Amino acid sequence: MDRDRLVLGLAAVFAGLTVLLVVLSFTQQLFLLVIAVPFAATTYFMWYHASGRLQERTRTRRVRAGSRFRGPRGGQTGPGGFGAGAQRQGQSRFGGQRASSGPSQREAYRTLGLDPGADDEAVRSAYRERVKEVHPDRPSGDEDEFKRVNRAYERLTDEPT
């Protein structure tokens, strides 16, 4: 949240500079209007990002793009295109297993060693502790367990409570 506030503050500064440049362009030099346009665009994109609309739009596009690609018999095959080749159900283009939708919320809490309904701070704290234990760079680390912990954390932080 602090990063969003910072971005919104910077957007406000850019908005102020844009207004100043527009006013000066009409009173002093018209070429200042050309300089004001990039400031206005920067202001808009910073606000769009900080408000969360950019992330929501990206998520919506990803969902829509998944439903747009259908196979010859109407089955879901994912994005195709040149060199995509045939895909078997449950496998990715590169031969590995396709990621499932992830663990259920109950499994995610169990993976992190928490009781269902734990607050965000407890989830974050448990995640950090588990990652320290199972990180692949540690001598006792386990890559598969590390991936499971990450998927569990993503499940618990993405879903509204």
HELIX and SHEET records of a PDB file:
HELIX    1   1 ASP A    2  THR A   27  1                                  26    
HELIX    2   2 LEU A   32  ALA A   50  1                                  19    
HELIX    3   3 ARG A   53  ARG A   68  1                                  16    
HELIX    4   4 GLN A  105  LEU A  112  1                                   8    
HELIX    5   5 ASP A  120  VAL A  134  1                                  15    
HELIX    6   6 GLU A  143  ASP A  158  1                                  16    
END                                                                             
